[in-house]
Amino acid sequence: AMTDPAWIESMQEELLQFKRIDVWVLIPISDNISPLTLKWIFKNKHYEEQTVIRNKSRLVVRGYRQEEGLDFEESFAPVARMEAIRIFLAYAAHKSFTVFQKQAPRAWYDELSMFLLQNHFIKGTIDLTLFIRRFNDDILV
């Protein structure tokens, strides 16, 4: 896969996405911390089981090689609390909204969080993944 032109193009697309949303910052390597290694994951998107319509490449970090206390002190992944999800779903049902579910990568969460905060949303105090903005008698969740 690494030498096939279609896969090379797919890998370049992935790297361009990283650059576009500012996923990483190059820093000098410290003597006491080992850098994480990366791995390419390749997948074919198919149309009707047979025809390959797209080559999809993902560059992933091998985070499982980290050791707590040596490579990092703590880790954080924003996860919505069940209470916040229930409130959101109850409100959506009350208003007859259509709700879609999508897994959001950390870089996307950071970008969305920054956008919402710049647009006068407030992070929830109990659930940091919940953003609220008040308009007169209305509340955006």
C-alpha positions as CSV (number, residue, x, y, z in Angstrom):
1,A,0.0,0.0,0.0
2,M,2.8,2.4,0.8
3,T,4.0,2.5,-2.8
4,D,0.7,2.5,-4.6
5,P,-0.1,6.0,-6.0
6,A,-3.8,5.8,-4.8
7,W,-2.7,5.0,-1.3
8,I,0.0,7.7,-1.4
9,E,-2.7,10.3,-2.4
10,S,-4.9,9.0,0.4
11,M,-2.1,9.5,3.0
12,Q,-1.4,13.0,1.7
13,E,-5.1,13.8,2.1
14,E,-4.9,12.7,5.8
15,L,-1.8,14.8,6.4
16,L,-3.4,17.8,4.8
17,Q,-6.4,17.4,7.1
18,F,-4.0,17.4,10.1
19,K,-2.4,20.6,8.8
20,R,-5.8,22.3,8.1
21,I,-7.2,21.8,11.5
22,D,-3.9,22.3,13.3
23,V,-3.7,18.9,14.9
24,W,-0.1,18.8,16.0
25,V,2.8,21.1,16.9
26,L,6.4,20.0,16.5
27,I,8.5,20.3,19.6
28,P,12.0,19.4,20.6
29,I,12.4,15.9,22.0
30,S,13.0,15.9,25.8
31,D,15.6,13.5,27.2
32,N,13.2,12.1,29.8
33,I,10.2,11.5,27.5
34,S,10.1,8.9,24.7
35,P,8.1,10.1,21.6
36,L,5.1,8.2,20.6
37,T,5.2,6.3,17.3
38,L,2.6,6.5,14.6
39,K,1.0,3.8,12.4
40,W,-0.9,4.0,9.1
41,I,-4.3,2.2,9.0
42,F,-5.6,1.5,5.5
43,K,-9.2,0.7,4.5
44,N,-11.0,0.4,1.3
45,K,-14.5,2.0,1.0
46,H,-16.7,-0.2,-1.2
47,Y,-19.7,0.3,-3.4
48,E,-22.1,-2.7,-3.4
49,E,-19.6,-5.1,-1.8
50,Q,-17.2,-5.3,-4.8
51,T,-16.0,-2.1,-6.4
52,V,-13.5,0.0,-4.4
53,I,-14.7,3.6,-4.5
54,R,-12.1,5.1,-2.2
55,N,-8.9,4.3,-0.4
56,K,-9.0,5.7,3.2
57,S,-5.8,6.2,5.2
58,R,-5.7,7.1,8.9
59,L,-2.6,8.0,10.8
60,V,-2.9,6.9,14.4
61,V,-0.7,7.3,17.4
62,R,0.3,4.2,19.3
63,G,-0.8,5.6,22.7
64,Y,-0.9,2.2,24.3
65,R,2.9,2.3,24.5
66,Q,2.7,5.2,27.0
67,E,3.4,4.7,30.7
68,E,1.6,6.8,33.3
69,G,4.0,8.8,35.4
70,L,6.8,8.4,32.8
71,D,5.3,9.7,29.5
72,F,2.3,11.6,31.0
73,E,0.9,12.6,34.3
74,E,-2.8,12.4,33.5
75,S,-5.0,12.1,30.4
76,F,-8.4,13.6,29.6
77,A,-11.0,12.7,27.1
78,P,-14.2,14.8,27.1
79,V,-17.2,12.5,27.6
80,A,-20.7,13.7,28.1
81,R,-22.3,12.7,31.3
82,M,-25.5,10.6,31.1
83,E,-27.5,13.3,32.8
84,A,-26.6,15.8,30.1
85,I,-27.5,13.3,27.4
86,R,-30.9,12.7,29.0
87,I,-31.6,16.4,29.3
88,F,-30.6,17.0,25.7
89,L,-32.7,14.0,24.4
90,A,-35.7,15.0,26.5
91,Y,-35.5,18.6,25.1
92,A,-35.0,17.3,21.6
93,A,-38.1,15.0,21.9
94,H,-40.2,17.8,23.4
95,K,-39.3,20.1,20.4
96,S,-39.6,17.2,17.9
97,F,-36.0,17.6,16.8
98,T,-34.2,15.0,14.7
99,V,-31.0,14.0,16.5
100,F,-28.0,12.5,14.8
101,Q,-25.1,10.8,16.6
102,K,-21.5,11.2,15.4
103,Q,-18.2,10.4,17.1
104,A,-16.1,13.5,17.4
105,P,-12.3,13.3,17.4
106,R,-10.4,15.4,20.0
107,A,-9.1,18.0,17.5
108,W,-12.7,18.6,16.3
109,Y,-13.9,18.9,19.9
110,D,-11.2,21.5,20.6
111,E,-12.1,23.5,17.5
112,L,-15.8,23.4,18.2
113,S,-15.2,24.3,21.9
114,M,-13.1,27.4,20.9
115,F,-15.8,28.4,18.4
116,L,-18.6,28.1,20.9
117,L,-16.8,30.0,23.6
118,Q,-15.9,32.8,21.2
119,N,-19.7,33.0,20.3
120,H,-20.8,33.6,24.0
121,F,-21.6,30.0,24.9
122,I,-20.8,28.9,28.4
123,K,-19.3,25.5,29.3
124,G,-21.4,23.5,31.7
125,T,-20.0,23.4,35.3
126,I,-20.8,19.8,35.9
127,D,-20.4,18.5,32.3
128,L,-17.7,20.3,30.4
129,T,-19.0,18.9,27.0
130,L,-22.3,20.7,27.5
131,F,-22.4,24.3,26.1
132,I,-25.2,26.7,26.9
133,R,-26.2,30.1,25.5
134,R,-29.2,32.2,26.6
135,F,-31.2,34.4,24.3
136,N,-33.9,36.3,26.3
137,D,-36.2,33.5,27.3
138,D,-34.6,30.9,25.0
139,I,-31.7,28.6,25.9
140,L,-29.5,27.0,23.3
141,V,-28.0,23.6,24.4
